[in-house]
Amino acid sequence: MEANYEDISLTCKDCGTTFTFTAGEQQFYAEKGFTNQPVRCQSCRKVKKQQRNNNY
């Protein structure tokens, strides 16, 4: 059964910016088995990832 995905507007929990969770991203998340929508925009995700990597 194939799901129909549509772009969704979400709000970043770090900076409050509205960002688009595209249909393609939703399909990718579903294929990887991810069940949660992203909570951060692309730039905040990069910053968070960099902070995580610097702690090791």
N, CA, C and O atoms as a printed pandas DataFrame, in Angstrom:
     atom_number atom_name residue_name chain_id  residue_number  x_coord  y_coord  z_coord
0              1         N          MET        A               1    0.839   -1.187    0.000
1              2        CA          MET        A               1    0.000    0.000    0.000
2              3         C          MET        A               1    0.878    1.242    0.000
3              4         O          MET        A               1    1.709    1.416    0.891
4              5         N          GLU        A               2    0.703    2.084   -0.969
5              6        CA          GLU        A               2    1.528    3.273   -1.114
6              7         C          GLU        A               2    0.802    4.489   -0.547
7              8         O          GLU        A               2   -0.358    4.743   -0.871
8              9         N          ALA        A               3    1.497    5.231    0.298
9             10        CA          ALA        A               3    0.907    6.421    0.920
10            11         C          ALA        A               3    1.068    7.618   -0.007
11            12         O          ALA        A               3    2.028    7.703   -0.773
12            13         N          ASN        A               4    0.128    8.528    0.074
13            14        CA          ASN        A               4    0.229    9.782   -0.661
14            15         C          ASN        A               4    0.761   10.840    0.291
15            16         O          ASN        A               4    0.161   11.117    1.329
16            17         N          TYR        A               5    1.882   11.421   -0.070
17            18        CA          TYR        A               5    2.512   12.424    0.781
18            19         C          TYR        A               5    2.281   13.805    0.198
19            20         O          TYR        A               5    2.285   13.991   -1.018
20            21         N          GLU        A               6    2.079   14.766    1.082
21            22        CA          GLU        A               6    1.953   16.167    0.693
22            23         C          GLU        A               6    2.882   16.977    1.576
23            24         O          GLU        A               6    3.131   16.617    2.726
24            25         N          ASP        A               7    3.395   18.076    1.031
25            26        CA          ASP        A               7    4.255   18.956    1.816
26            27         C          ASP        A               7    3.502   19.448    3.056
27            28         O          ASP        A               7    2.317   19.775    2.994
28            29         N          ILE        A               8    4.217   19.492    4.174
29            30        CA          ILE        A               8    3.647   19.942    5.444
30            31         C          ILE        A               8    4.523   21.072    5.982
31            32         O          ILE        A               8    5.750   20.988    5.918
32            33         N          SER        A               9    3.908   22.118    6.509
33            34        CA          SER        A               9    4.647   23.193    7.166
34            35         C          SER        A               9    4.778   22.858    8.649
35            36         O          SER        A               9    3.789   22.582    9.328
36            37         N          LEU        A              10    6.011   22.886    9.134
37            38        CA          LEU        A              10    6.301   22.610   10.538
38            39         C          LEU        A              10    7.056   23.787   11.134
39            40         O          LEU        A              10    7.622   24.598   10.401
40            41         N          THR        A              11    7.069   23.885   12.453
41            42        CA          THR        A              11    7.784   24.956   13.147
42            43         C          THR        A              11    8.967   24.359   13.894
43            44         O          THR        A              11    8.819   23.392   14.641
44            45         N          CYS        A              12   10.130   24.938   13.687
45            46        CA          CYS        A              12   11.358   24.482   14.339
46            47         C          CYS        A              12   11.262   24.733   15.841
47            48         O          CYS        A              12   10.874   25.818   16.274
48            49         N          LYS        A              13   11.621   23.715   16.633
49            50        CA          LYS        A              13   11.528   23.863   18.091
50            51         C          LYS        A              13   12.671   24.705   18.656
51            52         O          LYS        A              13   12.574   25.177   19.788
52            53         N          ASP        A              14   13.747   24.904   17.899
53            54        CA          ASP        A              14   14.873   25.695   18.387
54            55         C          ASP        A              14   14.749   27.178   18.035
55            56         O          ASP        A              14   14.909   28.040   18.899
56            57         N          CYS        A              15   14.463   27.472   16.766
57            58        CA          CYS        A              15   14.462   28.876   16.340
58            59         C          CYS        A              15   13.073   29.423   16.026
59            60         O          CYS        A              15   12.912   30.633   15.865
60            61         N          GLY        A              16   12.067   28.552   15.938
61            62        CA          GLY        A              16   10.701   29.004   15.694
62            63         C          GLY        A              16   10.370   29.284   14.236
63            64         O          GLY        A              16    9.259   29.717   13.927
64            65         N          THR        A              17   11.315   29.044   13.341
65            66        CA          THR        A              17   11.098   29.261   11.920
66            67         C          THR        A              17   10.167   28.184   11.359
67            68         O          THR        A              17   10.228   27.025   11.770
68            69         N          THR        A              18    9.311   28.573   10.425
69            70        CA          THR        A              18    8.470   27.604    9.734
70            71         C          THR        A              18    9.283   27.003    8.590
71            72         O          THR        A              18    9.907   27.728    7.816
72            73         N          PHE        A              19    9.272   25.684    8.490
73            74        CA          PHE        A              19    9.972   24.997    7.399
74            75         C          PHE        A              19    9.058   23.945    6.802
75            76         O          PHE        A              19    8.079   23.531    7.422
76            77         N          THR        A              20    9.388   23.516    5.590
77            78        CA          THR        A              20    8.560   22.559    4.872
78            79         C          THR        A              20    9.145   21.157    4.980
79            80         O          THR        A              20   10.315   20.930    4.672
80            81         N          PHE        A              21    8.313   20.229    5.419
81            82        CA          PHE        A              21    8.640   18.804    5.418
82            83         C          PHE        A              21    8.053   18.274    4.120
83            84         O          PHE        A              21    6.859   17.983    4.042
84            85         N          THR        A              22    8.900   18.150    3.100
85            86        CA          THR        A              22    8.419   17.846    1.758
86            87         C          THR        A              22    7.901   16.417    1.639
87            88         O          THR        A              22    8.201   15.557    2.467
88            89         N          ALA        A              23    7.126   16.188    0.600
89            90        CA          ALA        A              23    6.596   14.852    0.325
90            91         C          ALA        A              23    7.740   13.857    0.148
91            92         O          ALA        A              23    7.653   12.723    0.619
92            93         N          GLY        A              24    8.802   14.270   -0.524
93            94        CA          GLY        A              24    9.960   13.397   -0.729
94            95         C          GLY        A              24   10.644   13.045    0.577
95            96         O          GLY        A              24   11.049   11.899    0.779
96            97         N          GLU        A              25   10.779   14.024    1.471
97            98        CA          GLU        A              25   11.379   13.762    2.776
98            99         C          GLU        A              25   10.500   12.811    3.587
99           100         O          GLU        A              25   11.005   11.926    4.277
100          101         N          GLN        A              26    9.194   12.998    3.499
101          102        CA          GLN        A              26    8.270   12.127    4.225
102          103         C          GLN        A              26    8.400   10.686    3.731
103          104         O          GLN        A              26    8.391    9.747    4.527
104          105         N          GLN        A              27    8.518   10.521    2.435
105          106        CA          GLN        A              27    8.670    9.181    1.869
106          107         C          GLN        A              27    9.983    8.563    2.336
107          108         O          GLN        A              27   10.027    7.385    2.691
108          109         N          PHE        A              28   11.050    9.353    2.337
109          110        CA          PHE        A              28   12.350    8.876    2.818
110          111         C          PHE        A              28   12.252    8.432    4.276
111          112         O          PHE        A              28   12.740    7.360    4.633
112          113         N          TYR        A              29   11.626    9.249    5.114
113          114        CA          TYR        A              29   11.453    8.906    6.531
114          115         C          TYR        A              29   10.699    7.584    6.660
115          116         O          TYR        A              29   11.082    6.720    7.449
116          117         N          ALA        A              30    9.629    7.428    5.883
117          118        CA          ALA        A              30    8.818    6.207    5.944
118          119         C          ALA        A              30    9.635    4.993    5.516
119          120         O          ALA        A              30    9.536    3.931    6.131
120          121         N          GLU        A              31   10.442    5.142    4.466
121          122        CA          GLU        A              31   11.266    4.034    3.978
122          123         C          GLU        A              31   12.311    3.617    5.004
123          124         O          GLU        A              31   12.661    2.441    5.095
124          125         N          LYS        A              32   12.808    4.577    5.775
125          126        CA          LYS        A              32   13.807    4.291    6.803
126          127         C          LYS        A              32   13.172    3.794    8.100
127          128         O          LYS        A              32   13.871    3.375    9.022
128          129         N          GLY        A              33   11.849    3.845    8.161
129          130        CA          GLY        A              33   11.156    3.369    9.356
130          131         C          GLY        A              33   11.011    4.424   10.443
131          132         O          GLY        A              33   10.627    4.108   11.569
132          133         N          PHE        A              34   11.319    5.687   10.110
133          134        CA          PHE        A              34   11.175    6.763   11.088
134          135         C          PHE        A              34    9.689    7.065   11.271
135          136         O          PHE        A              34    8.948    7.171   10.294
136          137         N          THR        A              35    9.263    7.203   12.508
137          138        CA          THR        A              35    7.841    7.439   12.767
138          139         C          THR        A              35    7.543    8.869   13.198
139          140         O          THR        A              35    6.385    9.286   13.185
140          141         N          ASN        A              36    8.572    9.626   13.578
141          142        CA          ASN        A              36    8.371   10.999   14.014
142          143         C          ASN        A              36    8.727   11.990   12.917
143          144         O          ASN        A              36    9.625   11.750   12.110
144          145         N          GLN        A              37    8.014   13.098   12.899
145          146        CA          GLN        A              37    8.355   14.174   11.971
146          147         C          GLN        A              37    9.558   14.927   12.537
147          148         O          GLN        A              37    9.795   14.897   13.744
148          149         N          PRO        A              38   10.319   15.602   11.671
149          150        CA          PRO        A              38   11.448   16.388   12.173
150          151         C          PRO        A              38   10.945   17.533   13.044
151          152         O          PRO        A              38    9.857   18.061   12.816
152          153         N          VAL        A              39   11.736   17.915   14.039
153          154        CA          VAL        A              39   11.343   19.011   14.926
154          155         C          VAL        A              39   12.229   20.242   14.741
155          156         O          VAL        A              39   11.958   21.301   15.307
156          157         N          ARG        A              40   13.298   20.095   13.939
157          158        CA          ARG        A              40   14.205   21.217   13.687
158          159         C          ARG        A              40   14.323   21.486   12.192
159          160         O          ARG        A              40   14.229   20.571   11.374
160          161         N          CYS        A              41   14.530   22.755   11.846
161          162        CA          CYS        A              41   14.767   23.129   10.455
162          163         C          CYS        A              41   16.158   22.646   10.048
163          164         O          CYS        A              41   16.945   22.222   10.895
164          165         N          GLN        A              42   16.452   22.708    8.782
165          166        CA          GLN        A              42   17.720   22.198    8.242
166          167         C          GLN        A              42   18.929   22.845    8.919
167          168         O          GLN        A              42   19.873   22.145    9.287
168          169         N          SER        A              43   18.915   24.158    9.086
169          170        CA          SER        A              43   20.085   24.819    9.665
170          171         C          SER        A              43   20.249   24.471   11.146
171          172         O          SER        A              43   21.378   24.304   11.607
172          173         N          CYS        A              44   19.162   24.358   11.896
173          174        CA          CYS        A              44   19.265   23.969   13.303
174          175         C          CYS        A              44   19.692   22.514   13.439
175          176         O          CYS        A              44   20.397   22.164   14.386
176          177         N          ARG        A              45   19.274   21.659   12.503
177          178        CA          ARG        A              45   19.721   20.265   12.514
178          179         C          ARG        A              45   21.230   20.197   12.327
179          180         O          ARG        A              45   21.906   19.415   12.996
180          181         N          LYS        A              46   21.767   21.022   11.410
181          182        CA          LYS        A              46   23.212   21.046   11.175
182          183         C          LYS        A              46   23.955   21.471   12.433
183          184         O          LYS        A              46   24.957   20.859   12.803
184          185         N          VAL        A              47   23.463   22.524   13.095
185          186        CA          VAL        A              47   24.102   23.026   14.311
186          187         C          VAL        A              47   24.065   21.961   15.397
187          188         O          VAL        A              47   25.072   21.718   16.061
188          189         N          LYS        A              48   22.913   21.326   15.584
189          190        CA          LYS        A              48   22.761   20.290   16.601
190          191         C          LYS        A              48   23.696   19.111   16.329
191          192         O          LYS        A              48   24.321   18.582   17.249
192          193         N          LYS        A              49   23.787   18.707   15.071
193          194        CA          LYS        A              49   24.667   17.605   14.700
194          195         C          LYS        A              49   26.126   17.968   14.969
195          196         O          LYS        A              49   26.895   17.150   15.474
196          197         N          GLN        A              50   26.497   19.194   14.630
197          198        CA          GLN        A              50   27.878   19.640   14.858
198          199         C          GLN        A              50   28.200   19.681   16.358
199          200         O          GLN        A              50   29.299   19.311   16.773
200          201         N          GLN        A              51   27.242   20.130   17.157
201          202        CA          GLN        A              51   27.448   20.156   18.612
202          203         C          GLN        A              51   27.625   18.740   19.145
203          204         O          GLN        A              51   28.488   18.503   19.990
204          205         N          ARG        A              52   26.821   17.799   18.664
205          206        CA          ARG        A              52   26.948   16.399   19.086
206          207         C          ARG        A              52   28.325   15.851   18.726
207          208         O          ARG        A              52   28.967   15.182   19.535
208          209         N          ASN        A              53   28.773   16.143   17.501
209          210        CA          ASN        A              53   30.058   15.612   17.030
210          211         C          ASN        A              53   31.228   16.222   17.798
211          212         O          ASN        A              53   32.250   15.561   17.981
212          213         N          ASN        A              54   31.100   17.462   18.246
213          214        CA          ASN        A              54   32.186   18.110   18.979
214          215         C          ASN        A              54   32.306   17.609   20.406
215          216         O          ASN        A              54   33.333   17.833   21.046
216          217         N          ASN        A              55   31.291   16.940   20.919
217          218        CA          ASN        A              55   31.328   16.429   22.281
218          219         C          ASN        A              55   32.084   15.118   22.402
219          220         O          ASN        A              55   32.262   14.612   23.510
220          221         N          TYR        A              56   32.530   14.559   21.292
221          222        CA          TYR        A              56   33.239   13.276   21.341
222          223         C          TYR        A              56   34.699   13.451   21.099
223          224         O          TYR        A              56   35.448   12.474   21.104
